[in-house]
Amino acid sequence: MIRLLTLIAAILGVVAYLAFSFRMEKSMEDSAVVPSPPPSSPFKATVGAGGLVEALGENVNVASIVSGVVEKVFVAVGDTVKKGDPLFQVVSSQESTALASSKKELAVLEAAVEVAAKELEQRQDIYDRTEKLLIKNVSSAEEGVQAVLVLGQVTAQLAKAQADLELGKARVIEAEAALDRTLVKAPRDGEILRINVREGEYAQPFLGDGALVLGDTKRLQVRVDIDEYNAQRVRSAAAAVAYPKGDRTKSIPLSFSRFEPLVVPKESLTGAPVERVDTRVLQVIYSFECPDWPIYVGQQLDVFIDAGDSGPSPSPAGK
């Protein structure tokens, strides 16, 4: 009896194991189903490549010209700005102190010019009276010579004071320009795509990705990396189309803009120097109208270019 029960238990265990294995295999098959087939080329002969969406005219990395703590950020991601609009302010005590000192020095120089001008006026009056007295033989020739010498000295002093004043004004303008550099302004019209600094953080010139990223997103472009062995197959007049990664239901017609004349080492999308690979690419720029569905700067696209003979190949000048 015990042997029979043991045999039945063993059979039931095998059946349960087989059922469990079948269910697991079915679940893995279901999870392996691709929700959307990858994009396929609409052309018979094609060059396929990856592209990265950019703002029209490329993204602009805006950095601070001077080092200092960020006092105020005037914009937020997604804001639209015009050329010359303030983006952020950097506090720099050195520039502020220099401007204050220059203005105080300018006030002293202005006062010195006023004093020299009054002194010249007085000496001119003395000279005029001395000259009249010389005509009447009331004053001696020695007094006349002395009046001329003093008048010349005072005139020279006024000229020097005026020159010092102009130099002081130039120093104030220079100090104001230095202080103005702490206020970072938009170099052109566009949309704020990313902010890499916050109030209270230390900003420095030549920040890797810039303190801010600015771009014109009313119309976009895509930078396409063509492997060098396919470079001669690409024509400027060839039709081209792009798809979002993994979605062939949404196509974007592309318009050729230009060839970048320099074939460069291919980099990963992060752009880090350590991520270079042993492949060189020809970069081709295509522009396109924003579609009805969302597409974002920095998004990857699958690009297909008609490889038929429809126009000139890229020239050494990149035209």
C-alpha positions in Angstrom: 0.0 0.0 0.0 2.8 2.4 0.9 4.6 1.6 -2.4 1.4 2.3 -4.3 1.0 5.7 -2.6 4.6 6.5 -3.3 4.2 5.7 -7.0 1.1 7.8 -7.3 2.9 10.8 -5.6 5.8 10.5 -8.0 3.5 10.4 -11.0 1.6 13.5 -9.8 5.0 15.3 -9.2 6.1 14.6 -12.8 2.7 15.8 -14.1 2.9 19.0 -12.1 6.5 19.7 -13.2 5.6 19.2 -16.9 2.6 21.5 -16.5 4.7 24.2 -14.8 7.4 23.9 -17.5 4.8 24.3 -20.3 3.3 27.4 -18.7 6.8 29.0 -18.3 7.7 28.3 -21.9 4.4 29.8 -23.1 5.0 32.9 -21.0 8.5 33.4 -22.4 7.1 33.0 -26.0 4.5 35.6 -25.3 7.0 38.1 -23.8 9.3 37.6 -26.8 6.7 38.9 -29.3 7.9 42.2 -30.8 5.1 44.8 -30.2 6.0 46.7 -33.4 8.2 45.5 -36.2 11.4 47.6 -36.9 11.3 50.2 -39.7 12.0 49.0 -43.2 13.3 51.0 -46.1 10.8 52.3 -48.7 13.5 52.3 -51.4 14.8 49.4 -53.4 18.4 50.5 -53.0 19.0 52.2 -49.7 21.6 53.5 -47.2 20.4 53.0 -43.7 21.8 55.0 -40.8 21.1 56.4 -37.3 20.3 60.1 -36.8 20.0 62.4 -33.9 17.4 65.2 -33.8 18.7 68.7 -33.3 17.3 72.2 -33.2 17.5 74.0 -36.6 21.0 75.5 -36.9 22.2 73.1 -34.2 21.9 73.3 -30.4 23.9 76.1 -28.7 25.7 75.3 -25.5 25.7 78.6 -23.5 28.4 79.0 -20.9 29.4 81.7 -18.5 32.3 83.9 -19.5 33.5 84.5 -16.0 33.7 82.2 -13.0 31.4 82.8 -10.0 28.4 81.7 -8.0 25.1 81.7 -9.9 22.9 84.4 -8.3 19.8 84.2 -10.4 18.5 82.0 -13.2 15.9 84.0 -15.2 14.6 81.2 -17.5 13.1 77.7 -17.2 13.2 74.7 -19.5 10.8 75.2 -22.4 10.9 79.0 -22.3 11.2 80.9 -25.6 13.8 83.7 -25.5 14.9 86.4 -27.9 18.5 87.4 -28.7 19.8 89.5 -25.8 17.3 88.2 -23.2 19.0 87.5 -19.8 19.5 83.9 -19.0 21.4 83.8 -15.7 23.5 86.1 -13.5 26.8 85.2 -12.0 28.0 87.0 -8.8 31.6 88.3 -9.1 32.9 90.5 -6.3 36.0 91.3 -8.2 34.1 92.9 -11.1 31.7 94.7 -8.8 34.6 96.1 -6.7 36.5 97.2 -9.8 33.5 99.1 -11.1 32.9 100.9 -7.8 36.5 101.9 -7.6 36.5 103.2 -11.2 33.5 105.3 -10.5 35.0 106.9 -7.4 38.2 107.6 -9.3 36.2 109.2 -12.1 34.5 111.5 -9.6 38.0 112.6 -8.4 39.2 113.2 -11.9 36.1 115.2 -12.8 36.7 117.5 -9.8 40.4 117.8 -10.8 39.3 119.1 -14.3 37.0 121.6 -12.7 39.7 122.9 -10.4 42.2 123.1 -13.3 39.7 124.9 -15.5 39.0 127.6 -12.8 42.7 128.0 -12.3 43.2 128.5 -16.0 40.4 131.1 -16.0 42.0 133.0 -13.2 45.5 132.9 -14.8 44.1 134.0 -18.2 42.5 137.0 -16.5 45.8 137.9 -14.8 47.6 137.5 -18.1 45.1 139.7 -19.9 45.5 142.5 -17.2 49.3 142.2 -17.2 49.3 142.6 -21.0 47.3 145.8 -20.8 49.5 147.1 -18.1 52.6 146.3 -20.2 51.1 148.4 -23.0 50.8 151.3 -20.6 54.3 150.7 -19.2 52.8 150.1 -15.8 54.1 146.5 -15.5 57.6 145.3 -16.1 58.7 143.0 -18.9 59.6 140.4 -16.2 56.1 140.4 -14.9 54.8 139.9 -18.4 57.1 136.9 -19.0 56.1 135.4 -15.6 52.4 135.7 -16.5 53.0 133.9 -19.8 54.9 131.0 -18.1 52.3 130.5 -15.4 49.5 130.6 -18.0 51.3 127.9 -20.0 51.7 125.7 -16.9 48.1 126.0 -16.0 47.0 125.2 -19.5 49.2 122.1 -19.5 47.7 121.0 -16.1 44.2 121.3 -17.5 45.1 119.3 -20.6 46.6 116.6 -18.3 43.5 116.6 -16.1 41.3 116.2 -19.1 43.4 113.3 -20.4 43.2 111.6 -17.0 39.5 112.1 -17.1 39.1 110.4 -20.5 41.2 107.5 -19.2 39.0 107.3 -16.1 35.9 107.1 -18.3 37.5 104.3 -20.3 38.2 102.4 -17.1 34.6 102.8 -16.0 33.4 101.5 -19.4 35.8 98.6 -19.1 34.7 97.8 -15.6 31.0 98.0 -16.7 31.7 95.6 -19.6 33.5 93.2 -17.2 30.5 93.3 -14.9 28.1 93.0 -17.8 29.8 89.7 -18.7 28.5 88.3 -15.4 25.0 88.6 -16.9 24.7 85.8 -19.5 22.4 86.7 -22.4 20.8 84.6 -25.2 23.1 84.6 -28.2 20.0 84.1 -30.5 16.3 83.4 -30.6 15.3 79.9 -29.5 13.9 77.6 -26.8 15.6 76.6 -23.6 16.2 72.9 -24.0 18.2 72.2 -20.8 19.5 73.9 -17.7 22.7 72.6 -16.2 23.2 75.2 -13.4 21.1 76.1 -10.4 21.1 79.2 -8.2 23.9 78.9 -5.6 26.0 76.6 -7.8 29.5 77.6 -9.0 29.6 78.3 -12.7 32.8 78.4 -14.7 33.8 79.1 -18.3 33.9 76.3 -20.8 31.6 74.0 -18.9 31.5 70.7 -20.7 27.8 70.8 -21.9 27.3 74.5 -21.2 25.3 76.0 -18.5 22.3 76.1 -20.8 21.3 74.5 -24.0 19.4 76.7 -26.5 17.9 75.9 -29.8 15.3 76.9 -32.4 12.7 74.2 -32.2 10.1 75.7 -34.6 11.8 73.6 -37.3 14.1 70.7 -36.6 17.0 68.9 -38.3 18.6 65.5 -38.0 22.3 64.8 -38.0 22.8 61.4 -39.8 26.0 59.4 -39.4 26.8 57.6 -42.6 29.5 54.9 -42.3 32.4 55.8 -44.5 32.1 52.8 -46.7 28.6 54.0 -47.6 29.6 57.7 -48.1 29.9 57.5 -51.9 26.4 56.1 -52.2 24.7 59.1 -50.7 23.5 61.9 -53.1 22.4 65.3 -52.2 19.2 65.1 -54.3 18.3 61.6 -53.1 15.0 61.2 -51.2 15.3 60.4 -47.5 12.9 59.4 -44.8 13.1 58.9 -41.1 11.2 56.8 -38.5 11.2 56.9 -34.7 13.2 54.1 -33.2 11.2 50.8 -33.4 8.1 52.4 -35.1 7.5 52.1 -38.8 4.0 53.5 -38.7 5.3 57.1 -38.5 7.4 58.4 -41.3 9.1 61.9 -41.6 10.1 63.2 -45.0 13.5 64.8 -44.9 15.0 67.7 -46.9 18.7 67.7 -47.6 20.6 70.6 -46.0 24.3 69.9 -46.4 27.2 67.5 -46.1 29.6 68.2 -43.2 32.9 68.3 -45.2 35.0 66.5 -42.5 34.7 62.8 -42.0 35.0 62.2 -38.3 35.4 59.3 -35.9 32.1 57.9 -34.9 31.1 58.6 -31.3 28.4 57.2 -29.1 25.4 59.4 -28.5 26.8 60.7 -25.2 29.7 62.2 -27.0 32.2 61.2 -24.2 35.8 61.0 -25.6 36.3 57.5 -24.0 33.4 56.1 -26.0 34.9 56.5 -29.5 34.8 53.5 -31.7 37.0 52.5 -34.6 34.6 53.8 -37.3 34.6 57.0 -39.3 31.4 58.6 -40.5 30.2 61.2 -42.9 27.6 63.5 -41.2 24.7 64.6 -43.4 22.2 67.2 -42.2 18.6 67.0 -43.1 15.8 69.4 -42.0 12.1 68.5 -41.6 8.9 70.0 -40.5 7.6 69.1 -37.1 5.0 66.3 -37.4 1.6 66.2 -35.7 2.9 63.8 -33.2 5.6 64.6 -30.6 9.2 64.5 -31.5 12.0 65.9 -29.3 15.5 67.3 -29.7 18.0 64.6 -28.8 15.6 61.8 -30.0 17.1 59.0 -32.2 15.7 58.3 -35.6 16.2 55.5 -38.1 17.0 57.1 -41.4 16.8 55.6 -44.9 18.3 57.3 -48.0 17.6 56.4 -51.6 20.9 55.0 -53.0 19.8 55.4 -56.6 21.8 57.7 -58.9 19.8 60.9 -58.4 22.4 63.6 -58.0 26.0 64.5 -57.3 27.9 62.8 -54.5 29.4 64.8 -51.7 32.3 67.0 -52.8 35.5 67.6 -50.8 34.2 71.1 -49.9 31.0 69.5 -48.5 28.7 71.3 -50.9 
